[in-house]
Amino acid sequence: MASTKNYWKSEAELNSNDPAIQKLRNNEFVSELPVDQFLGNKETLDNTSTNRRDFLKFVGFSTAAATLAACEGPVIKTIPYVVQPEEIIPGIANFYATSIANGFDFASVLVKTAEGRPIKIESNREAAYFSGANARVHASVLSLYDSARIQGPSLKGAPVSWADLDKAVIDQLNATKASGQKVVLLTQSYASPSTAALIAQLQAVYPQVVHVAYDAVSKEAALAAYERVYGQRALADYDFSKADVIVSVGADFLGDWQGGGYAAGYAQGRVPSQGRMSRHYQVESLMSLSGANADYRLPATNAEQKRILAALFSGLSGTSLAVELTEAQQKMVDAMVSDLRKVGSAGVIVSGLEDVDAQLLVL
């Protein structure tokens, strides 16, 4: 059905006999467009013999010429091998098995190389340990091509050669040894026995050297708790493929918790078609990858997570602890205690809280 409504832009349009309104209605543009200013002389354009087809030819040719001129680049000549290495075939990638340890990122990896240049890092599924690599490990190949990375040694902000740096460091070490002053060797945490042996050799020659390990994201609480229980400063490792019940309190183990790499084992324990489906409880303050995959998730602050851990310990050990919990938190704790008791040694509790007492409860 056609609309019978009429619309006006102004009150003047109500008077249809107004000559000004009639002129505006018949003229689309209020003022004449200055065609002669951007097309040149109007009379010349009217008298020209160039047709539309010739005009399009000229425009097409000029556009193509400008495009080709802009795309011209330097000529790079490829020089073939005089004696081609046996292991390198141009166009075919080579893979090398190695390991990476950067901070708390540990992984056994395969490095894909193209004619000697690393181009991709993949998880080494055949490795016995740390066969899963997290996102930071996969992205670490980009650091090899970072133009802003340190290219060599520097002394007081100025680049120097390795020989000059060694001489300056040795002179300072000898001077501090003679004067009895302390020297601090600052490093990040490492898991290399060779590095530990080198530092021990340095301290044997220069006893004034004190080694300090510092990490921007620290795992000091987990390290201290493990050392107190097992006598060795290390991080606990977990095989989630063998767990029937998983309780995580503040630990995003499917993300980058303790270097990551636990997603593969977690997935192996959750295959319903093979009769495996672990039950996953997640208690955390913010949504994480682990929380998004959990069967039961409970939001809680760090202080509340500590109380939940204490209540969980009380329920499993049979001790009586007065812990103040909300109704939802108590319901979750009761369910976790019940499931953990049913599966026995097939249950696991992990925590990402930076608190030694909290870490002691989960070991």
N, C-alpha and C positions, 0 to 999 in steps of 0.2 A: 504494500500500500504506500503510495507516494506521500511524502510529508508536505503539509500545507503551511509549515511555519516559515516566517520571514525574519531575517536577521539584518540589523543595521549597524554600521560602524560608528555612526554619530547621529545626533538629532537632526542635522541638516538633511540627511537622506530621507527624512519623513516627508519633505516637500519635494515630490518628484518633478515639479515644474521648474526647479531652480536650475538655470543654465550652467552654473559652476559644477553642480553635481552631475549633470549630463556629460560635461566634458571629461571629468575624472573617470566616469564609468566607461567611456569609450577609449580612454588613453591608459594603457597599462603602466607606463612610466611617467611620473609626474614631470620630470625634466628630461630633455633630449640627451641621449647618451653621446659622449664626446668621441664618436667613432673616428673622426679625422685625426685625433691626437695620437691614437695608437695604431692606426692603419695607414697613416700618411695622407697624401692629397686625395680627397674623395673623387675629384674629377678624373684623376689619373687612374684610380682603381676602376672607375666605371668604363673607361675607354680601353683598358688593357685587353690583350688578346689571349692571355694565359687562361686556360680552362682549369677546371677543378682537378682533372686527372694529372696534368702537369704539376700543379701545386702539390699534390700528394706525393708525386715522385721526388720533388725537391726536398720535401720534409722528411720522407723516408730515408733518402740518401744521407742527409745531414745528421739524422739521428743515428744511423748505423755507423757513420764515420766517427761521431763523438763517442759511441759505445766502444768501438775497437780501440780508439786512442786511449780511453780510460782503462781498458783491460790489459794493455801492454805491460808486461812485467820483465824482470831480469831473466836472462838466459842462464840456467843452471845445468852444467854439463856433468853427466854421470861417468865416472872413471871406473872401469871394471878392475877386478882383482888381477894382479900379476900372478900371484900364487894364491888361489882361493882356499881358505881354511876348509878342512874336511867337514867340520860340523855345521857350516853355514851354507845354506842354499837360498839365494834371493827369492823372496816371495813365500818362503815356508818358515813358519815360526818355530823356535826352539823353546823348550820348557826346562827349567832348572828347579830342583827341590831345595828349599832352604827354610830358614826360620827367621822370625822377626820378634824383637823384644824392644818395645818403646814405651817407657813408663810402666803401666800395668796392662799393656796390650801384648799378649803372647800368642803366637800362632805359627803352625807349620804350614807353609805356603808353597805354591808353585808360581814361579815368575815366568811370564810369557815374554819372549824377546824377539825382536825383528832385526836381524843382522846386527846383533850385539846390543841393541837398545831395549831396555825394559819398557813394555807398553801396557802390561796388565798384571795384576796380582790376583790369584785365585786360591781358594782353600785346598789344601792337600788332604783329600779324603782317605788316602791310604796311610797317613801318618798315625802312629800309635797314640800320640798325645797332641792336644791342642789342634785338632784337625779343622776346627771352625774359625773363620776370620770375621771380625766385626767390620763395621763400615769404615772405621778409621784405618784399619789395616789395608782394606781395599783401596782407599784413597791415598795411601802413603806413596804410591808411585808418582803422584803429581809433584811431590816435594823434590824429585830428581830433576824436574824441569822448571823449578822456581827460579826466575832470574834474580830474585831478591835474596836468595840464600847466601850464606857466608861462603865465599870462594876460597878463603885461605886464612891463615893465622893473622892476628892483629895485636899490636902492643900499644897501649894507651890510645886506642882509637885509630891508629894508623896501621896500614897493612905492612907486614914484614915477612921475611923468608923464614922457613922452618929452622934453619941454622941460627939465624939471629935470635929467634924466639927461644930456642933451646939454651943458647948461651946466656941470655938475660935471666931465664928462670933458674938455671943452675947457679949463676952468680948470686942471685937473691937467696936461694936455698942455703948455700954455703955461708952467706952472711948471717942469716937468721940462726943457723946452727951454731955459729961461733958466739953469737950474742945471747942465745938461749930464748929467743922469741918464738912464739907459736905461729904456725902456718896452717891455714884452713884450706882443705881440698874439698870444694863443693861440687857434688854431682847429683843427678837424679837417681832414683832407685834402679837397680839393675839386677839381672838374674844370671850374670855371666861368671862362671868360676875363673875364667882367664882374667877378667877385669879385676876380680877380687885378689887374685894372685899378684897381679902387677901393682896394685895399691899396697899390698903387704910388703912387696919388695921395696917399694919407695919408702915406706915407713921404717923398714929395717935400716936403710942407709941414712934417712933423715928422720930421727925419732920425734922431732918437733912438729911433724905434719899430723894434723887431726882431720880425719875424714868425716864429712857431714853430708848426709843424703837428704835432699829436700824435693818434695813434689808439690806442684800447684794443687793437684787433687790428691789428697793424702788417703792412704789406707792404714794409717798408724794404729788405729784401734783394732782392726782385724789382725794385723801383724803381731801386735803386743799380746793379744788374747791367745793366738795360736802358739806363740813362744812360751807363754805361761803354762799352757796345757801340755804341749808336746816337746818343749825344750829346743825348738828350732824356729827361727824367724822366717816364716813363710805364710803363704795364703792357702787355705783349704781349696781343694778341687772337687768337683761334683760330677757324677754321671747321672743325669736326669732321666736317661733311658731306662734305668732300673728302678725308678721311684714310682710307687703307686699313689702316694699322697705327697703333694708339694705345698709347703707353707712358706710364703715369702713375706717378710716384714721389712718393707722399705728397700728391697733389693730388686732392681730391674735386671734380672739375670738374662732376659731375652734381648736386652739392649747392650749396654757396654759395661755392666757390672763386672768388676775384676777382670777386665779385658774382653768380656763377651765370649762368644764361641759356644754357648750352651744351647743355642736354638736347635741344632741338629739332634742332640740327644733328647731334648724336650719333645720334638716332633715324633721321634721313634717310639716314645711312650704314649702317644695319643693317636693310635690307628685303630679305630673301632672294627674295621673289617678283619683285623688280625687278632681281635679279642683283647686289645690293649687300650685302655683309656684312663690315664692318671687323673686324679682329682687335684685341682689347683686352687689354693686360697691365696689371695693377694691383699695385703694391708699396706697402704701407701698414702702419702699426702697429696700427690699430684698424679694425674693419669699418665701411665707409662705403657710401653709396648707389652710388658708382662701383665699389667692390669687389664689391658684391652683383651688379652687372650685367656684371662682367668675364668674359672667356673664361678667363683664367688669373690667379689671385690668389696673391700671396706675402706672408705676414706677415713684417714686419721692423721692427726698432727704427730710430730716427732715425739712429743711428751706422751701422747696417747699410745703410740706404738710401743714405747718402753713399758707402759703399764700392761698392754696386751701381752707382751713377751713374758712379763712377770706372772701374769695370770695363766698363761700357757704352760710355763714351767711348774707352777703350783698344781695345775690339773694333771700333768703327766707324772710328776714326782710324788704326788700324794701329800705334799706339804700344805700347811694352811697359811696362806698369805692374804692379808687384808688389802685387796686391790679395788679401787673405785673405778667401775666401768659403767658405760651406758647400757641400756637394755639390748641395743643392736650389737654392741661390742661383746657383751657377755654371751649372747646367742651364737655369735661367730666363734668365740673361743670354745664353747661347749662342743660345737660341731667339729672343730679342728682336733680337739682332744679325743673325741670319740673315734674319728677316722684314723688318727695316728696310732691309737692303741690297737685298732683292728689289724693294721698292716704291719705293725712291729718295725723290723729293721728296713722295710721297704718304704718308710716314710722319711722325709728330709725337711729340715727347717733351715732357712737361710735369712740373713739380715744384712741390710746395707747401712745400719745406723753407725755413726762415728762415735761409739761409746764402748769402752772395753768391757764393762759389765754386760751389756747387751750381746756382744760378740761371744762372751764366755757362755752365755745361756744356750747358744745355738751350736756350740762345738760338742 
